[in-house]
Amino acid sequence: MKKLAILSVFCLWPIAAFAGGNTSTYTKFDLDRCRQVEPGDEYVYGGTWACKGIKGYDIIISNADDRDLVGFGSIADDQCSRHKTFGRFNTALSPVEWRMKGGKPIAAIERWRVTTDDEGGSVTWLVVSALRPNESCHVHFVAGSYPNANEAARRAADDLAEDFDCETDVPTVDSKVGPPPINMDACKDVARE
């Protein structure tokens, strides 16, 4: 009986080891409850907030001219993702989905609402960002209308984020409505002022 129990453990171990894979956890944010680290001005800059994220990665949100810019990690101004936003008015939506591998965050998935016209029409986009110490960059965009958009974003996070070179690689897209209205250049080609 003891041999059968040991044999069962060894036979089932590979299934248990590979069944888990990457996981998701979520962090809600509300700018009214986040720490404002930089005030807005009297013109178009709305300010910058640091919201509690997960395991060393804060959610850093800036707003300028009714457009949000989001980075993950430190408040460093030179994060690539904090220098890219959609061309039309937009809002980063809560919550952030964190893709975890072995308990460590490897990517963030952020849903955005982006206006499509002057009458208030809008669409959503899922933006997958790779996480690095003191850096985050856009890896992949999924149109909210794309079939199984959430699963497509998770798959992109799991397949692309760890090996994505933030400086030289260009983000990819899943969409049936065309490319997202955002700068798709590699980070090395983005002005970080």
C-alpha positions as YAML, in Angstrom:
chain: A
units: angstrom
residues:
- id: 1
  name: MET
  ca: [0.00, 0.00, 0.00]
- id: 2
  name: LYS
  ca: [2.87, 2.35, 0.88]
- id: 3
  name: LYS
  ca: [4.52, 1.69, -2.53]
- id: 4
  name: LEU
  ca: [1.24, 2.47, -4.29]
- id: 5
  name: ALA
  ca: [0.96, 5.80, -2.42]
- id: 6
  name: ILE
  ca: [4.54, 6.75, -3.32]
- id: 7
  name: LEU
  ca: [4.00, 5.74, -6.95]
- id: 8
  name: SER
  ca: [0.81, 7.84, -7.05]
- id: 9
  name: VAL
  ca: [2.67, 10.89, -5.76]
- id: 10
  name: PHE
  ca: [5.38, 10.56, -8.43]
- id: 11
  name: CYS
  ca: [2.83, 10.01, -11.19]
- id: 12
  name: LEU
  ca: [0.74, 13.03, -10.18]
- id: 13
  name: TRP
  ca: [3.65, 15.38, -9.45]
- id: 14
  name: PRO
  ca: [4.21, 16.49, -13.08]
- id: 15
  name: ILE
  ca: [0.51, 17.30, -13.46]
- id: 16
  name: ALA
  ca: [0.50, 19.43, -10.31]
- id: 17
  name: ALA
  ca: [3.77, 21.11, -11.25]
- id: 18
  name: PHE
  ca: [2.57, 22.18, -14.69]
- id: 19
  name: ALA
  ca: [-1.13, 22.72, -14.02]
- id: 20
  name: GLY
  ca: [-0.69, 26.07, -12.26]
- id: 21
  name: GLY
  ca: [1.18, 28.22, -14.79]
- id: 22
  name: ASN
  ca: [1.01, 32.00, -14.48]
- id: 23
  name: THR
  ca: [-1.71, 33.52, -12.36]
- id: 24
  name: SER
  ca: [-3.49, 36.84, -12.07]
- id: 25
  name: THR
  ca: [-4.13, 39.12, -9.15]
- id: 26
  name: TYR
  ca: [-5.88, 42.47, -9.23]
- id: 27
  name: THR
  ca: [-5.33, 45.88, -7.63]
- id: 28
  name: LYS
  ca: [-8.07, 48.49, -7.60]
- id: 29
  name: PHE
  ca: [-7.10, 52.15, -7.57]
- id: 30
  name: ASP
  ca: [-8.92, 55.43, -6.98]
- id: 31
  name: LEU
  ca: [-6.97, 58.65, -7.53]
- id: 32
  name: ASP
  ca: [-8.87, 60.28, -4.66]
- id: 33
  name: ARG
  ca: [-7.26, 57.69, -2.34]
- id: 34
  name: CYS
  ca: [-3.80, 57.67, -3.96]
- id: 35
  name: ARG
  ca: [-0.87, 59.83, -2.88]
- id: 36
  name: GLN
  ca: [-0.47, 62.88, -5.12]
- id: 37
  name: VAL
  ca: [3.27, 63.21, -5.75]
- id: 38
  name: GLU
  ca: [3.10, 66.17, -8.10]
- id: 39
  name: PRO
  ca: [0.36, 68.81, -8.23]
- id: 40
  name: GLY
  ca: [-1.23, 69.94, -11.46]
- id: 41
  name: ASP
  ca: [-0.75, 73.37, -12.96]
- id: 42
  name: GLU
  ca: [-3.18, 76.04, -14.08]
- id: 43
  name: TYR
  ca: [-2.97, 74.92, -17.70]
- id: 44
  name: VAL
  ca: [-3.35, 71.31, -18.86]
- id: 45
  name: TYR
  ca: [-1.23, 69.23, -16.47]
- id: 46
  name: GLY
  ca: [-3.51, 67.49, -13.95]
- id: 47
  name: GLY
  ca: [-0.78, 66.03, -11.72]
- id: 48
  name: THR
  ca: [0.82, 62.69, -10.85]
- id: 49
  name: TRP
  ca: [-0.36, 60.10, -8.33]
- id: 50
  name: ALA
  ca: [1.25, 57.00, -6.82]
- id: 51
  name: CYS
  ca: [-1.30, 54.28, -6.08]
- id: 52
  name: LYS
  ca: [-0.54, 51.12, -4.13]
- id: 53
  name: GLY
  ca: [0.21, 48.28, -6.50]
- id: 54
  name: ILE
  ca: [1.78, 44.91, -5.78]
- id: 55
  name: LYS
  ca: [5.19, 43.67, -4.53]
- id: 56
  name: GLY
  ca: [7.28, 46.77, -5.19]
- id: 57
  name: TYR
  ca: [5.30, 48.01, -8.19]
- id: 58
  name: ASP
  ca: [3.22, 51.10, -7.52]
- id: 59
  name: ILE
  ca: [0.75, 52.29, -10.15]
- id: 60
  name: ILE
  ca: [1.97, 55.73, -11.25]
- id: 61
  name: ILE
  ca: [-0.65, 57.81, -13.07]
- id: 62
  name: SER
  ca: [-0.15, 61.24, -14.59]
- id: 63
  name: ASN
  ca: [-2.78, 63.28, -16.38]
- id: 64
  name: ALA
  ca: [-2.26, 65.97, -18.99]
- id: 65
  name: ASP
  ca: [-4.87, 67.47, -21.32]
- id: 66
  name: ASP
  ca: [-7.44, 64.82, -20.30]
- id: 67
  name: ARG
  ca: [-5.08, 61.99, -21.23]
- id: 68
  name: ASP
  ca: [-3.66, 59.54, -18.70]
- id: 69
  name: LEU
  ca: [-0.12, 58.19, -18.70]
- id: 70
  name: VAL
  ca: [0.58, 55.08, -16.61]
- id: 71
  name: GLY
  ca: [3.79, 53.51, -15.37]
- id: 72
  name: PHE
  ca: [4.48, 50.74, -12.89]
- id: 73
  name: GLY
  ca: [7.20, 50.65, -10.24]
- id: 74
  name: SER
  ca: [9.01, 53.74, -9.07]
- id: 75
  name: ILE
  ca: [8.00, 57.32, -9.75]
- id: 76
  name: ALA
  ca: [10.93, 57.71, -12.16]
- id: 77
  name: ASP
  ca: [10.05, 60.17, -14.92]
- id: 78
  name: ASP
  ca: [11.98, 58.25, -17.57]
- id: 79
  name: GLN
  ca: [9.78, 55.14, -17.64]
- id: 80
  name: CYS
  ca: [8.85, 54.49, -21.26]
- id: 81
  name: SER
  ca: [5.19, 53.68, -20.56]
- id: 82
  name: ARG
  ca: [4.80, 57.05, -18.79]
- id: 83
  name: HIS
  ca: [5.68, 58.78, -22.05]
- id: 84
  name: LYS
  ca: [3.08, 57.06, -24.23]
- id: 85
  name: THR
  ca: [-0.65, 57.64, -24.25]
- id: 86
  name: PHE
  ca: [-3.51, 57.42, -26.70]
- id: 87
  name: GLY
  ca: [-3.85, 60.42, -29.02]
- id: 88
  name: ARG
  ca: [-7.50, 61.07, -28.15]
- id: 89
  name: PHE
  ca: [-8.86, 61.84, -24.69]
- id: 90
  name: ASN
  ca: [-8.61, 58.77, -22.48]
- id: 91
  name: THR
  ca: [-8.86, 57.36, -18.99]
- id: 92
  name: ALA
  ca: [-6.96, 54.50, -17.37]
- id: 93
  name: LEU
  ca: [-9.53, 52.27, -15.68]
- id: 94
  name: SER
  ca: [-9.37, 50.35, -12.40]
- id: 95
  name: PRO
  ca: [-8.39, 47.61, -11.62]
- id: 96
  name: VAL
  ca: [-4.93, 46.65, -12.87]
- id: 97
  name: GLU
  ca: [-4.45, 42.94, -13.58]
- id: 98
  name: TRP
  ca: [-1.00, 41.69, -12.62]
- id: 99
  name: ARG
  ca: [0.35, 38.56, -14.33]
- id: 100
  name: MET
  ca: [2.41, 36.57, -11.86]
- id: 101
  name: LYS
  ca: [5.02, 33.90, -12.50]
- id: 102
  name: GLY
  ca: [6.28, 32.04, -9.46]
- id: 103
  name: GLY
  ca: [4.81, 34.73, -7.21]
- id: 104
  name: LYS
  ca: [6.65, 37.54, -9.05]
- id: 105
  name: PRO
  ca: [4.87, 40.16, -11.19]
- id: 106
  name: ILE
  ca: [6.02, 39.99, -14.83]
- id: 107
  name: ALA
  ca: [3.38, 42.15, -16.54]
- id: 108
  name: ALA
  ca: [0.50, 44.51, -15.89]
- id: 109
  name: ILE
  ca: [-2.70, 44.63, -17.93]
- id: 110
  name: GLU
  ca: [-4.48, 47.99, -17.85]
- id: 111
  name: ARG
  ca: [-7.86, 48.68, -19.49]
- id: 112
  name: TRP
  ca: [-8.31, 52.12, -21.04]
- id: 113
  name: ARG
  ca: [-11.37, 54.01, -22.27]
- id: 114
  name: VAL
  ca: [-10.47, 56.07, -25.36]
- id: 115
  name: THR
  ca: [-12.79, 58.58, -27.03]
- id: 116
  name: THR
  ca: [-13.50, 58.01, -30.70]
- id: 117
  name: ASP
  ca: [-15.30, 61.23, -31.62]
- id: 118
  name: ASP
  ca: [-16.32, 64.64, -30.33]
- id: 119
  name: GLU
  ca: [-19.79, 63.37, -29.35]
- id: 120
  name: GLY
  ca: [-18.44, 61.19, -26.53]
- id: 121
  name: GLY
  ca: [-18.22, 57.83, -28.29]
- id: 122
  name: SER
  ca: [-15.53, 55.57, -26.87]
- id: 123
  name: VAL
  ca: [-13.84, 52.19, -27.16]
- id: 124
  name: THR
  ca: [-11.67, 50.23, -24.76]
- id: 125
  name: TRP
  ca: [-8.15, 48.93, -25.21]
- id: 126
  name: LEU
  ca: [-6.19, 46.54, -23.02]
- id: 127
  name: VAL
  ca: [-2.54, 47.55, -22.69]
- id: 128
  name: VAL
  ca: [-0.02, 44.91, -21.63]
- id: 129
  name: SER
  ca: [3.11, 46.38, -20.00]
- id: 130
  name: ALA
  ca: [6.31, 44.48, -19.22]
- id: 131
  name: LEU
  ca: [7.63, 45.10, -15.71]
- id: 132
  name: ARG
  ca: [11.30, 45.68, -14.98]
- id: 133
  name: PRO
  ca: [13.06, 47.20, -11.98]
- id: 134
  name: ASN
  ca: [12.47, 50.97, -12.39]
- id: 135
  name: GLU
  ca: [10.95, 50.53, -15.87]
- id: 136
  name: SER
  ca: [7.74, 49.52, -17.57]
- id: 137
  name: CYS
  ca: [6.99, 49.48, -21.27]
- id: 138
  name: HIS
  ca: [4.09, 48.63, -23.56]
- id: 139
  name: VAL
  ca: [4.35, 45.14, -25.06]
- id: 140
  name: HIS
  ca: [0.96, 44.48, -26.60]
- id: 141
  name: PHE
  ca: [-2.41, 46.14, -27.27]
- id: 142
  name: VAL
  ca: [-5.75, 44.33, -27.48]
- id: 143
  name: ALA
  ca: [-8.90, 46.06, -28.74]
- id: 144
  name: GLY
  ca: [-11.66, 45.65, -26.17]
- id: 145
  name: SER
  ca: [-13.92, 44.39, -28.96]
- id: 146
  name: TYR
  ca: [-11.45, 41.66, -29.96]
- id: 147
  name: PRO
  ca: [-12.85, 38.14, -29.33]
- id: 148
  name: ASN
  ca: [-11.78, 36.94, -25.87]
- id: 149
  name: ALA
  ca: [-9.84, 40.18, -25.32]
- id: 150
  name: ASN
  ca: [-8.94, 39.43, -21.69]
- id: 151
  name: GLU
  ca: [-7.54, 36.00, -22.57]
- id: 152
  name: ALA
  ca: [-5.60, 37.49, -25.50]
- id: 153
  name: ALA
  ca: [-4.04, 40.07, -23.17]
- id: 154
  name: ARG
  ca: [-3.09, 37.40, -20.62]
- id: 155
  name: ARG
  ca: [-1.58, 35.21, -23.34]
- id: 156
  name: ALA
  ca: [0.47, 38.16, -24.64]
- id: 157
  name: ALA
  ca: [1.64, 39.00, -21.11]
- id: 158
  name: ASP
  ca: [2.71, 35.41, -20.48]
- id: 159
  name: ASP
  ca: [4.32, 34.88, -23.90]
- id: 160
  name: LEU
  ca: [5.97, 38.25, -24.54]
- id: 161
  name: ALA
  ca: [6.65, 40.28, -21.39]
- id: 162
  name: GLU
  ca: [9.71, 38.53, -19.97]
- id: 163
  name: ASP
  ca: [11.74, 38.51, -23.19]
- id: 164
  name: PHE
  ca: [10.54, 41.88, -24.53]
- id: 165
  name: ASP
  ca: [13.40, 44.37, -24.95]
- id: 166
  name: CYS
  ca: [11.88, 47.67, -23.83]
- id: 167
  name: GLU
  ca: [14.46, 49.74, -25.69]
- id: 168
  name: THR
  ca: [14.32, 48.11, -29.12]
- id: 169
  name: ASP
  ca: [11.20, 45.95, -29.49]
- id: 170
  name: VAL
  ca: [7.95, 47.31, -30.93]
- id: 171
  name: PRO
  ca: [4.58, 46.43, -29.35]
- id: 172
  name: THR
  ca: [2.22, 44.05, -31.15]
- id: 173
  name: VAL
  ca: [-1.57, 44.25, -31.57]
- id: 174
  name: ASP
  ca: [-4.68, 42.05, -31.50]
- id: 175
  name: SER
  ca: [-7.47, 44.02, -33.19]
- id: 176
  name: LYS
  ca: [-10.18, 43.77, -35.82]
- id: 177
  name: VAL
  ca: [-10.69, 47.56, -35.82]
- id: 178
  name: GLY
  ca: [-7.19, 48.65, -36.83]
- id: 179
  name: PRO
  ca: [-4.18, 49.74, -34.78]
- id: 180
  name: PRO
  ca: [-4.54, 51.62, -31.50]
- id: 181
  name: PRO
  ca: [-4.28, 55.42, -31.71]
- id: 182
  name: ILE
  ca: [-0.96, 55.52, -29.87]
- id: 183
  name: ASN
  ca: [2.76, 55.86, -30.64]
- id: 184
  name: MET
  ca: [3.98, 52.33, -31.43]
- id: 185
  name: ASP
  ca: [7.70, 53.22, -31.56]
- id: 186
  name: ALA
  ca: [10.30, 51.34, -29.55]
- id: 187
  name: CYS
  ca: [11.26, 53.09, -26.32]
- id: 188
  name: LYS
  ca: [14.62, 54.23, -27.69]
- id: 189
  name: ASP
  ca: [12.70, 56.38, -30.18]
- id: 190
  name: VAL
  ca: [10.40, 57.98, -27.59]
- id: 191
  name: ALA
  ca: [11.32, 61.37, -26.16]
- id: 192
  name: ARG
  ca: [11.54, 61.09, -22.38]
- id: 193
  name: GLU
  ca: [11.37, 64.68, -21.26]
...
